[in-house]
Amino acid sequence: MNKQEARQSSRFGLTDDRRIATVITIHDDSARELGYELADVVVTCNPECPIDPKNIMQGTTRQFSVSRRNADVAVNLLSALEEFKARGQEWTGDTECIRSPAGTSSLLELQAVVDIISRHLHNPKEES
């Protein structure tokens, strides 16, 4: 999948403060890169993520991922990960990218994920 195909088949959004891009797509990697054209933090929702990519007949789930462009982006994904877990969501990840559980549809809506990430996104001036 190239970026042009991902651009045409994905929906993009941007929070009011222009710090978080949202991408609804079935092409995670290409679309996430396009999201970085809008903001340094990207929340990707794949509404048709295969339960087993090797056996599409098993069905699909809705899966989220949240990533930051690089380590200079002031978002604490580990604290966001803890908030998702506190809500009973078994998310996984690290300081660069977190994701909802594979094989299980997320119960959260896109706006709820954005709201959680927003709480863990810091103003760079606060970091000094």
N, C-alpha and C positions, 0 to 999 in steps of 0.2 A: 504494500500500500504506500503510495507516495503522498507527499504533503497536499498536492492539489486535490486528489481524490478524498483525502481526509477532510480538507477544508469544505468541500462540497457536500459531504455526507454527515457533517457534525454541526451542532448548534453551540454557539459561543456566547458567553455573557461576561459581565464585569461588575463587580460590586461598586456601589456609589463612590467609595473612596479610591477606586481604581487599583486596589492592592491585591485583589484575588480575582483570577479568571476562572470561569466555570466552563466546562466542556462536556457536552452530552454526545457520546460517540460510541461506535463499536470498534474503533481503531485507536486503542489507547496510546501507543507510543507516538505515532505521527501526530495525533491530535494534541497530546500533551505538549509537544514541541511547539505547535501552533499557539497553544495557550500562553506559552512564555513570550510570545510576541505582544501579548496584552498586559501581562502582570508577572511578577516574580514568584507568586504562589499560584498553583493550578489545582483546582478540584475537578477531577474527572469522574463522570458517571457513565458506566457502560451498562445500559439497560438490558443487554443481551449477551452477557458474558457466559461463554459455554461452561457448564459444570465440568466437563472433561473435553478439552480441545481435541483430543484424539478420537472422541466418540460424541459427535454433536447430537446424536439421537437421545442422549441423556437429558437434554434440555438446557435452559439458560437461567441465569440469575442476574439480579442487579447488583453491581459491584462498584464501589468507590475507591479512588486513590487520591491522595493529596501529596503533592511534591513541591519542593522549592527549587528555584533555578540553581542555587549554589549555597555554600555555607555562610556567605555574607548576608543572606536574607534573614531578617530578624523575626523568625517564627519558631516557636518551640514545639516541634512536632511530637516530641516525647511527652510533654505535658498534655497535648491534645489527645495523644494515644491513651493516656491514663483517664482522661475524661470520657472517651468512648467506652473504655472498659468499665468505668464506674456506672455507665448507663446500660450495662449488660451486653455491650457490643464487643465481640472478640476480635478487635482489630489487631494487626501486627505491623511491624515496620521498624524504622530507625530514624536517625536525625535528618535524613534526606527525603524519605518517602514513607508514608503509612497507607494501609489499605484495609478495607473491610474483608471479612473472611471469604476465602475462595469456596465455591460450591454451595454457598448459602446466601439467599437474597437479603440484602440489607433492609432493615425495617425503617431506616431513616430516610427522610426526603432530602433532596439536594440542599434546600435552604437551611435545614437543621445542621447539615455538615458544614456549610459555609459559616453559620453562626458560631459553631464550636471553634472552627479554625480562626475566625476573627478575634475571639477572646484570647488566643495564644499568639497573635501577630502583634509584634511590638513596634513602636515608633523607634527608628534608629537613634533618636535623641535620648530615649529612655535608657539605652544600652550603655551610655557613657557614665 
